[in-house]
Amino acid sequence: MEFYEHKIVRVEDLVPYALNSRTHSDEQVAQLAASIREFGFTNPILIDEANNLIAGHGRVLAARKAQMENIPAVIVTGLDDRRRRALVIADNKLALNAGWDEEALRVELEDLAGDFGELMGFSQDELVALLGGEDLEELSEGDSSEKKDTLADKFGIPPFSVLNAREGWWQNRKRAWLAIGIKSELGRGEE
């Protein structure tokens, strides 16, 4: 790849890759369209100099569903045919190789799911499973901090507990505490 150029392209001028091995269900395209309506088109597609689509097939389908005429694109130049085809696959597969920090995700979903629910790509069943049985209606009725009276109730183990450093699970828990502003180091060394 030699360089990238950003530009706005007409959806009707784009040429999808005929051998794209990634599939997009109608449900997923509808989710993408809803996300675009709510948050905007925040992730440009990738194309080559001839408007051949490299990455973003699902986003293009969602743009069509949302009746968008123009979308942002990044033009990738300097790819031969084999490298372009490999990039099509790599763009999809590498994203699938990521995982979740489930404690941090749970903290975020407790705060956001009541307002954004399925706009984040999780089904109702997934949200209920991740939130330990709380459904979206329960979350949107009030702030989740009103349901949990103490840090021990919210986290199972309060942030000031003695933790076994050899087990390692405490690192994820500490990241979740830090993500919501709890600093476990405060108060240390003071008498």
C-alpha positions in Angstrom: 0.0 0.0 0.0 1.4 3.3 -1.0 -1.0 5.9 0.5 -4.5 6.6 1.7 -6.9 9.3 0.5 -10.2 10.2 2.3 -13.1 11.3 0.2 -16.9 11.1 0.0 -18.2 8.7 -2.6 -21.6 8.0 -4.1 -23.1 4.7 -2.9 -24.3 3.9 -6.5 -20.7 4.2 -7.8 -19.4 1.4 -5.5 -18.6 -2.0 -6.9 -19.0 -4.8 -4.2 -16.5 -7.6 -4.3 -18.2 -10.6 -5.9 -16.3 -13.2 -3.8 -16.7 -11.4 -0.5 -16.9 -14.3 1.9 -18.4 -12.3 4.8 -22.2 -12.5 4.9 -24.6 -9.9 6.3 -28.1 -10.9 7.4 -31.1 -8.6 7.0 -31.1 -8.3 10.8 -27.5 -7.2 11.0 -27.9 -4.7 8.1 -30.9 -3.2 10.0 -28.7 -3.0 13.1 -26.0 -1.2 11.1 -28.6 1.2 9.6 -30.0 2.0 13.0 -26.5 2.6 14.3 -25.8 4.9 11.4 -29.0 6.9 12.0 -28.2 7.2 15.7 -24.4 7.9 15.7 -23.7 8.8 12.0 -21.4 7.1 9.5 -18.4 6.9 11.8 -16.4 4.2 10.1 -15.4 4.9 6.5 -15.4 2.1 4.0 -12.2 1.0 2.2 -12.1 1.1 -1.6 -9.5 1.0 -4.3 -8.9 3.6 -7.0 -11.6 2.1 -9.2 -14.3 2.2 -6.4 -14.0 -1.5 -5.8 -15.2 -2.2 -2.3 -12.5 -3.7 0.0 -14.0 -3.3 3.4 -17.5 -2.2 4.5 -19.9 -4.3 2.5 -22.3 -4.4 5.4 -22.1 -0.6 5.9 -22.8 -0.1 2.2 -25.9 -2.3 2.5 -27.0 -0.3 5.6 -26.3 3.0 3.7 -28.6 1.8 0.9 -31.2 0.7 3.4 -31.0 4.2 5.0 -31.3 5.7 1.5 -27.9 7.5 1.8 -26.5 8.9 -1.4 -22.9 9.6 -0.2 -20.7 8.0 2.4 -17.1 8.5 3.6 -14.4 6.3 2.1 -10.7 5.7 2.4 -9.0 4.9 -0.9 -6.2 2.3 -0.5 -3.7 2.5 -3.4 -0.8 0.4 -4.5 -2.4 -3.0 -3.9 -2.1 -5.7 -6.5 -5.1 -8.1 -6.9 -3.9 -10.7 -4.5 -3.1 -8.2 -1.7 -6.5 -6.5 -2.1 -8.3 -9.9 -1.9 -6.2 -10.8 1.2 -7.1 -7.4 2.8 -10.9 -8.1 2.2 -10.5 -11.3 4.3 -8.1 -9.9 6.9 -10.4 -6.9 7.6 -13.2 -9.2 8.5 -11.3 -12.0 10.3 -9.0 -9.8 12.4 -12.0 -8.1 14.0 -13.5 -11.5 14.9 -10.3 -12.4 16.7 -10.9 -9.7 19.4 -12.4 -10.6 22.8 -14.3 -8.9 25.6 -13.3 -7.8 29.0 -16.6 -9.0 30.4 -16.4 -7.1 33.7 -15.7 -3.8 31.9 -18.4 -4.6 29.4 -20.9 -5.3 32.1 -20.2 -2.0 33.8 -20.7 -0.1 30.6 -23.9 -2.0 29.7 -25.4 -1.4 33.2 -25.1 2.3 32.4 -25.9 2.4 28.7 -28.2 -0.5 27.8 -31.3 1.2 29.1 -30.8 4.1 26.7 -29.1 2.4 23.7 -30.0 -1.3 24.0 -29.8 -3.0 20.7 -28.1 0.0 19.0 -24.9 -1.4 20.4 -25.4 -4.7 18.5 -26.5 -6.9 21.4 -29.8 -8.8 21.3 -32.2 -8.5 24.2 -31.3 -12.0 25.2 -27.5 -11.2 25.2 -28.1 -8.1 27.3 -30.1 -10.0 29.8 -27.5 -12.7 30.0 -24.6 -10.2 30.4 -26.5 -8.1 33.0 -27.3 -11.1 35.2 -31.1 -11.2 34.5 -31.8 -7.5 34.4 -33.7 -6.5 31.3 -33.7 -3.2 29.5 -37.0 -2.1 31.1 -35.5 -2.5 34.6 -32.4 -0.5 33.6 -34.4 2.3 31.9 -36.7 2.8 34.9 -34.0 4.3 36.9 -30.3 4.7 37.4 -28.6 1.3 38.1 -26.8 2.9 41.1 -30.3 3.3 42.7 -30.7 -0.5 42.6 -27.3 -1.3 44.1 -26.9 0.3 47.6 -23.2 -0.6 48.2 -20.1 -1.3 46.3 -20.1 -4.8 47.7 -23.6 -5.3 46.3 -22.6 -3.9 42.9 -19.3 -5.7 42.5 -19.7 -8.8 44.7 -16.4 -7.9 46.3 -15.8 -4.3 47.5 -12.8 -2.5 45.9 -11.1 -2.3 49.3 -11.0 -6.0 50.0 -7.8 -7.9 50.2 -7.3 -9.7 46.9 -5.2 -12.8 46.1 -2.7 -11.4 43.6 -1.8 -14.9 42.3 -5.3 -15.5 40.9 -5.3 -12.7 38.3 -9.1 -12.1 38.1 -8.7 -9.1 40.3 -7.0 -7.2 37.4 -10.2 -7.2 35.4 -12.2 -6.1 38.5 -9.7 -3.3 39.1 -10.0 -2.1 35.5 -13.8 -2.1 35.9 -13.4 0.0 39.1 -11.1 2.4 37.4 -13.4 2.7 34.4 -16.1 4.1 36.7 -13.8 6.3 38.7 -13.1 4.2 41.8 -9.4 4.7 42.7 -8.4 1.8 45.0 -5.1 3.5 45.9 -6.9 6.4 47.6 -6.3 6.4 51.4 -3.3 4.2 51.3 -0.5 5.4 53.5 -2.7 7.8 55.5 -3.1 7.2 59.2 
